[in-house]
């Protein structure tokens, strides 16, 4: 699967809307829930993609860098799907358990 097809599948699943909690803007980017460098086997898995608007994407990345909570911004369901696939909750998602 190509990266273009991966993005298209993520956007279609989200109906081209930002999937972040309390956001109603259109999606224009995709955020990988699990880092591509650590979980390369899920790089093109649509379940690992979160459709986001630019504002939410920047906020998610800022929170990740600063070790802040993601619980109030990322939908619980999306995280649970990927954590189930890898069989654990990575440290940044421990609060979602």
N, C-alpha and C positions, 0 to 999 in steps of 0.2 A: 504494500500500500504506500502511496506517495504521501508526503506531508500535506499537499493540497487536498487530497481526498480525506485525510484524517481531519483537517480543519472543517471541511464541508460536512462531514458526519457529525462533528461536535455541534456546529451551528444548527444543523437540521434538528438534532435532538432537542436543542434549546429553543427552537423556533426563532432563531436569530435574536434572542433576547439575552441580556446579561443574567447569568444564573446566580449571581451573588445575592445574598439575603438583603431584602429591603431596597433593591435597585430595580428600576424600571427602564433603564436605558437600553438601546440596541447593543448587541455584542459586536465587537470589531476585532477581538483578539482571543487567543486561546492560552490558558495557563495550564501547565502540567502540574497535576497534584503531586505526583511523585517525580523527583528529579530525574531528568533524562540520563545524567551521568551515573547515577546510582542504580537506576532501574531501566536500563536501556531496552530491555525486552518489552517494555510497555510504552516506548516512545511514540508509537503510532496507534496505540489502543485508544479508541474514542472514550472509553470509560475513564481514562487518565487525563482527559482534557476537560477543562471547565471554560465554557463560553463566558467571556467577560467584556465589559466596556473598558476603555482605556483607563478611566479613573479608578475602577475597582482593581484592575490588573496592577497598576502602580501601587495601590494600597496593600494588596496581598504581598507583593514582593517586598515592600517596606517592612511589613510586619514580620515576614520570614527573616529578613536580614537582622532585625532588631530583637528577634525572639519573642515577639508579642503574640497574643492570642489570635487564632484564626477562627475560633468558634463562632463569633458573631458575624462573620462575613461569608464564610464558605458553607454551602449547604451540607448538612450532616449526611444526607443520603449519598451524595457524590463521594465523600471521603470513605464511608462504610463500604461501598462497592469495591474501591481499589484496595483498601486494607484487607478485605476478605480475599481478594485475589492473591495477595502476597502472604497472607496468613498471619499478619501482625499489624500493629499500629506503630509506625515510625515515631520517633520522639516528638516531632513537630505536631503530630496528631494524637498524642496521648490523651489529651483532654476530651477527645471525641469517643473514647472507649465507653 
